[in-house]
Amino acid sequence: MKSQKLGRGLGELLGEIDEAYDNEVSQKDSVIEISLKDIRPNPYQPRKSFDEESLHELSESIKNDGLIQPIVVTEDIDGYIIIAGERRFRASKLAKLKTIRSIVLNSDEQKMRQFALIENIQREELNSIELAHAYSELIKLHDITHEELSNVIHKSRTHITNSIRLLQLAPKTQKALIEKKITAGHAKVLVGLDDKQQQLMVNSIIGQKLSVREVEAMIKSIKTTSNPPKQLNKVQKYDFTNLKKRFDSLGFNLKASNNKITVEFKDETQIEEFLNYFSS
């Protein structure tokens, strides 16, 4: 079966980095010191933003206690490319270190892309939009369903689907989520609104500190206003032709339209004749 085959392939990838770390204890020579200037980030790294304050904290920790867990790299023509550990690499540069402890693995472009995606998903270091891109990328790489990815990475299918739906949001809304101006809960209920409506809601969330429940109520109101209920009972049209002919024969001027009739009288005498006619 396709899903089983792909599942095993992804499962093997999930274990390779862990295996490299496990082997570190028994194979000290597999961990080497590499000059930071010879290392560059993985071009397939899904993580685009790194919290500066957190990086500085890690940098101070590395200065004081050293790097506890080495990074994982693969050798390239002009140096090394990071497979796992870009945050540790950046913090080491901030600490002004010259070298960094590294585990070297053999890897091709396909594996580098997958390593970067999987490692970040496992470590939960991605923001909601980066995570959505990572899930989407893995699904495309392996041509699998949300359910199949769920079984491999041990995340619920609903979580994966809801995460990927965030990619439907307008760029400004995604930016507000990345910058933590709105929460993932807020963002999920904004999917389906147009760009203008999303911006209005984002401004309201930030300005009025709205809860997710309050946002849901506002969106319900917007949708109700934008799509008023259709008129269920159409105005019934009546045919007053025969009645009009009868009134004409009696000398009364009758006007009719849809569900309304009007009788016009020339004078008071005609009114009295009309009343006498219908009272007799």
C-alpha positions as CSV (number, residue, x, y, z in Angstrom):
1,M,0.0,0.0,0.0
2,K,1.2,3.5,-0.8
3,S,0.5,4.9,2.7
4,Q,2.4,2.1,4.4
5,K,5.4,2.5,2.1
6,L,5.5,6.2,2.5
7,G,4.9,5.8,6.2
8,R,7.9,3.6,6.6
9,G,10.0,6.1,4.6
10,L,9.0,9.0,6.8
11,G,9.5,6.9,9.9
12,E,13.0,6.1,8.9
13,L,13.7,9.8,8.4
14,L,12.2,10.6,11.8
15,G,14.7,8.2,13.4
16,E,17.9,9.2,11.6
17,I,18.6,12.3,13.5
18,D,17.8,10.6,16.8
19,E,20.1,7.8,15.8
20,A,22.9,10.2,15.1
21,Y,22.5,11.7,18.6
22,D,22.4,8.2,20.2
23,N,25.6,7.2,18.4
24,E,27.4,10.3,19.8
25,V,28.0,8.6,23.1
26,S,29.6,5.4,21.6
27,Q,31.3,7.1,18.7
28,K,33.0,10.2,19.9
29,D,34.9,10.5,16.7
30,S,31.7,11.1,14.8
31,V,31.3,14.5,16.5
32,I,33.8,17.1,15.2
33,E,34.4,20.8,15.7
34,I,33.6,22.8,12.6
35,S,34.4,26.4,11.9
36,L,31.2,28.5,12.1
37,K,32.2,30.4,9.0
38,D,32.2,27.1,7.0
39,I,28.6,26.4,7.9
40,R,25.5,27.8,6.2
41,P,21.8,27.3,7.0
42,N,19.6,24.7,5.2
43,P,18.0,26.5,2.2
44,Y,14.9,24.3,2.9
45,Q,14.5,25.4,6.5
46,P,10.8,26.1,7.0
47,R,11.5,28.3,10.0
48,K,11.8,31.9,8.9
49,S,11.6,33.8,12.1
50,F,13.8,33.4,15.2
51,D,12.9,35.1,18.5
52,E,15.8,37.5,19.2
53,E,15.4,37.5,23.0
54,S,15.3,33.7,23.1
55,L,18.4,33.5,20.9
56,H,20.3,35.8,23.3
57,E,19.3,33.7,26.2
58,L,20.6,30.6,24.5
59,S,23.7,32.4,23.5
60,E,24.4,33.3,27.2
61,S,23.8,29.6,28.2
62,I,26.3,28.4,25.5
63,K,28.8,30.9,26.8
64,N,28.5,29.7,30.4
65,D,27.9,26.0,29.9
66,G,28.9,25.2,26.4
67,L,26.8,23.6,23.7
68,I,25.2,20.5,25.2
69,Q,23.7,19.0,22.0
70,P,25.7,19.3,18.7
71,I,24.1,20.4,15.5
72,V,23.7,18.0,12.5
73,V,25.2,19.0,9.2
74,T,26.0,17.5,5.8
75,E,29.1,18.1,3.8
76,D,28.9,20.3,0.7
77,I,31.3,21.4,-2.0
78,D,32.3,24.6,-0.1
79,G,31.7,23.6,3.5
80,Y,28.7,22.3,5.4
81,I,24.9,22.8,5.4
82,I,22.8,22.6,8.6
83,I,20.3,19.7,8.7
84,A,19.3,20.3,12.3
85,G,20.1,22.9,14.9
86,E,20.0,26.3,13.1
87,R,18.9,28.0,16.3
88,R,22.0,26.6,18.2
89,F,24.1,27.7,15.2
90,R,22.8,31.3,15.4
91,A,23.2,31.5,19.1
92,S,26.8,30.2,18.9
93,K,27.5,33.0,16.4
94,L,26.0,35.5,18.8
95,A,28.3,34.1,21.5
96,K,31.2,34.8,19.1
97,L,32.4,31.2,19.1
98,K,34.8,30.2,16.4
99,T,33.7,26.6,16.1
100,I,30.7,24.4,16.9
101,R,30.4,20.7,17.8
102,S,28.7,18.9,14.8
103,I,27.6,15.5,13.7
104,V,28.1,15.0,10.0
105,L,25.5,12.9,8.0
106,N,25.4,12.0,4.4
107,S,22.4,13.7,2.8
108,D,20.9,14.7,-0.5
109,E,18.6,17.7,-1.3
110,Q,15.5,15.6,-0.8
111,K,16.5,14.4,2.6
112,M,17.7,17.9,3.7
113,R,14.3,19.3,2.9
114,Q,12.6,16.5,4.8
115,F,15.0,16.6,7.8
116,A,14.4,20.4,8.2
117,L,10.6,20.0,8.0
118,I,10.4,17.0,10.4
119,E,12.9,18.3,13.0
120,N,11.1,21.6,13.4
121,I,7.7,19.9,13.6
122,Q,9.0,17.5,16.3
123,R,10.6,20.2,18.3
124,E,7.5,22.5,17.9
125,E,9.7,25.5,17.2
126,L,7.7,26.7,14.2
127,N,5.0,29.4,14.4
128,S,1.5,28.6,13.1
129,I,2.1,29.7,9.5
130,E,5.6,28.0,9.3
131,L,4.0,24.8,10.7
132,A,1.2,25.0,8.1
133,H,3.8,25.4,5.3
134,A,5.8,22.5,6.7
135,Y,2.7,20.2,6.8
136,S,1.8,21.3,3.3
137,E,5.3,20.6,2.0
138,L,5.5,17.1,3.5
139,I,2.1,16.2,1.9
140,K,3.3,17.4,-1.5
141,L,6.7,15.7,-1.2
142,H,5.1,12.3,-0.4
143,D,1.8,12.7,-2.2
144,I,-0.1,11.6,0.9
145,T,-3.3,12.6,2.6
146,H,-3.8,14.6,5.8
147,E,-4.8,11.3,7.5
148,E,-1.6,9.5,6.4
149,L,0.6,12.4,7.5
150,S,-1.2,12.3,10.9
151,N,-0.4,8.7,11.4
152,V,3.3,9.2,10.6
153,I,4.1,12.4,12.7
154,H,1.5,11.6,15.5
155,K,-0.5,14.8,15.2
156,S,-4.3,14.7,14.8
157,R,-5.7,14.9,11.3
158,T,-7.9,17.8,12.5
159,H,-4.9,19.7,13.8
160,I,-3.1,19.2,10.4
161,T,-6.1,20.3,8.4
162,N,-6.9,23.3,10.5
163,S,-3.2,24.4,10.4
164,I,-3.1,24.1,6.6
165,R,-6.3,26.2,6.3
166,L,-4.4,29.1,7.8
167,L,-2.6,29.5,4.5
168,Q,-5.8,30.7,3.0
169,L,-5.6,33.9,5.2
170,A,-4.6,37.2,3.7
171,P,-0.8,38.0,4.0
172,K,-1.5,40.8,6.5
173,T,-3.6,38.5,8.7
174,Q,-0.8,35.8,8.5
175,K,1.7,38.5,9.6
176,A,-0.4,39.5,12.6
177,L,-0.5,35.8,13.6
178,I,3.3,35.4,13.2
179,E,3.9,38.5,15.3
180,K,1.5,37.1,18.0
181,K,-0.9,40.1,17.7
182,I,-3.7,37.5,17.3
183,T,-3.8,33.9,18.4
184,A,-4.2,30.8,16.2
185,G,-7.7,30.5,17.7
186,H,-8.6,33.9,16.3
187,A,-7.0,33.2,13.0
188,K,-8.9,29.9,12.5
189,V,-12.3,31.7,12.7
190,L,-11.1,34.4,10.2
191,V,-10.7,31.9,7.4
192,G,-13.4,32.4,4.8
193,L,-13.7,36.2,5.3
194,D,-12.4,38.5,2.5
195,D,-9.2,40.5,2.9
196,K,-11.1,43.7,4.0
197,Q,-13.2,41.9,6.5
198,Q,-10.1,40.1,7.9
199,Q,-8.3,43.4,8.4
200,L,-11.3,44.9,10.2
201,M,-11.5,41.9,12.5
202,V,-7.7,41.9,13.2
203,N,-7.8,45.6,14.1
204,S,-10.8,44.9,16.4
205,I,-9.1,42.0,18.0
206,I,-5.9,44.0,18.7
207,G,-7.7,47.3,19.7
208,Q,-10.5,45.8,21.8
209,K,-8.7,42.7,23.0
210,L,-11.5,40.5,21.8
211,S,-11.8,36.8,22.8
212,V,-12.2,34.1,20.2
213,R,-15.9,33.7,21.2
214,E,-16.5,37.5,20.7
215,V,-14.8,37.3,17.3
216,E,-17.1,34.4,16.3
217,A,-20.1,36.5,17.3
218,M,-18.9,39.5,15.3
219,I,-18.3,37.3,12.2
220,K,-21.8,35.8,12.5
221,S,-23.2,39.3,12.6
222,I,-21.1,40.3,9.5
223,K,-22.2,37.3,7.5
224,T,-25.9,37.9,8.5
225,T,-25.6,41.5,7.3
226,S,-23.8,40.6,4.1
227,N,-26.3,37.8,3.3
228,P,-29.8,38.8,4.3
229,P,-32.3,36.0,4.4
230,K,-34.3,35.5,1.2
231,Q,-37.9,36.5,1.2
232,L,-39.8,33.3,1.7
233,N,-43.3,34.5,1.1
234,K,-43.5,36.3,-2.3
235,V,-46.4,38.8,-2.8
236,Q,-49.3,36.9,-4.4
237,K,-50.6,38.5,-7.5
238,Y,-54.4,38.5,-8.1
239,D,-56.4,38.9,-11.3
240,F,-59.0,41.7,-10.8
241,T,-60.0,41.8,-14.5
242,N,-63.6,40.5,-14.0
243,L,-64.2,42.6,-10.9
244,K,-63.0,45.7,-12.8
245,K,-65.4,44.9,-15.7
246,R,-68.3,44.5,-13.3
247,F,-67.5,47.8,-11.5
248,D,-67.3,49.6,-14.9
249,S,-70.7,48.2,-15.9
250,L,-72.1,49.7,-12.7
251,G,-70.5,53.1,-13.5
252,F,-67.7,52.9,-10.8
253,N,-64.1,53.6,-11.6
254,L,-61.9,50.8,-10.1
255,K,-58.1,50.6,-10.3
256,A,-56.3,47.4,-9.4
257,S,-52.7,46.4,-9.0
258,N,-51.3,43.2,-7.5
259,N,-53.0,42.8,-4.1
260,K,-54.6,46.3,-4.0
261,I,-57.8,47.8,-5.4
262,T,-58.9,51.5,-5.4
263,V,-62.4,52.8,-6.1
264,E,-62.7,56.5,-7.2
265,F,-65.9,58.4,-7.0
266,K,-67.0,61.5,-8.9
267,D,-69.1,63.0,-6.1
268,E,-71.1,62.3,-3.0
269,T,-74.0,61.0,-4.9
270,Q,-71.9,58.2,-6.5
271,I,-70.6,57.3,-3.0
272,E,-74.2,56.9,-1.7
273,E,-75.1,54.8,-4.7
274,F,-72.1,52.6,-4.1
275,L,-72.9,52.1,-0.4
276,N,-76.6,51.4,-1.2
277,Y,-75.6,48.8,-3.8
278,F,-73.5,46.8,-1.4
279,S,-75.8,47.2,1.6
280,S,-78.9,45.9,-0.2
